[in-house]
Amino acid sequence: MLKPRHGGTGRLFMVTFAPKSVKLWGSGQLTIPKDMREALHLNKETKLNVFAVGRCLVMTPKPLLRRALAKKVEKEMRNKKLSLNDLLAGLKSERRQYNKKNRGR
């Protein structure tokens, strides 16, 4: 497991766990392992979005922040006078650097 930590930007780095087996109870409930709940700051009041992707069950803390994230990105793009093409070109460059560093390609 990678311990959660904050970088200088205040963002939380990815938390990764090995797969764990959990039991699905009669009423469809399951228990998220304690170490995962603690690392992800989930408590009994936390609401989750649950959806299926193929045969995988995905849970994310509610609310999904797509709309808020999209607005934040749009605001930054306006402030920095970036177009969508600029943003995509930067993403392509970052992906190349990542692949070169982490995958040797």
N, C-alpha and C positions, 0 to 999 in steps of 0.2 A: 504494500500500500504506500502511495505517496502521501505524505502529510500535507494538509492544506496550508498554504502560506500566502502572505500578501507580498506582492512586488512593490517597487517604489511608486507604481502608478495607482496603488490602492486596489488593483484587480486581484481576484482570487484565482490562483493557478488551478489547473485541473486536478481533481482528486480521482485516483484510480484504484480500484480494488479487484482482486481476483474474484471470479464468479463464486457465489455461495448458493447453496440450496436452501430454499424456504418452503414451508408447508402451506398449502392453500386450505384454509379451514372451511367447514361446511357452508358457511354463509358467504363464502367468496373472499374472506379477509386473509391477509397475510401480514407477517411481521417483518419489517425491514431490520436487518441486523444492527445492533446497538452501535458498533464502531462506525457504520455507514451513517446512521442517524446523527451521531455526534459530529462527524467530519463535515456533514452537509447542513448542519444546524437545523435539523428537523425535530419538531416536538409534537406533542399530542394536538396542538392547535394548527399545525401546518396542513394546508390543503394542497393536494397534488392533482395535476392533470394526468390522466392515464389514457394512452392510446396504443394501438397495435401497428407495428411496421413489419409486414410479412408475418412471421411466426414469433416475433419478439414483442414483448410488452415493455413499453417505455413510460416512465413516470418522471414528471418535471414539477418543481415547486410552482404553485399557482400564485399569481397569474403568469401566463406566458408573456414575455415582455417584447414580443415582436413589434407591436405598434409603437411602444415607447422607444425601443431601440431604433426603429426606422426613423422616427422623428428626430432622434439625437443625431443620427448619421446625416439626415437631410440638413439639419442646422449646421453641422460641422462643414458639410460640403459647401453650403452658402457662404459661411464665414471665410473659408479658405478658397472660395471661387473655383471649386473642383466640379468637373462634369462627371457623369456616370462612366464615361470612357476613361477619364483620368483615374478614377477609383479602380476600375477593372484592370487597367494597365498596371497599376501599383500592386494589385492582388496577384497578377500573373508573375510579376517580378519577385514578389515575396515567396510565392510558391516555388519558383525556380531555385531561389536561395535556400529554402527549407529542404527541398529534395536533394540538392547538392550536399548540404551539410549532414542531413540525417539518413539519406539513402544512397549517397555516392553517385547520384545521377544529375 
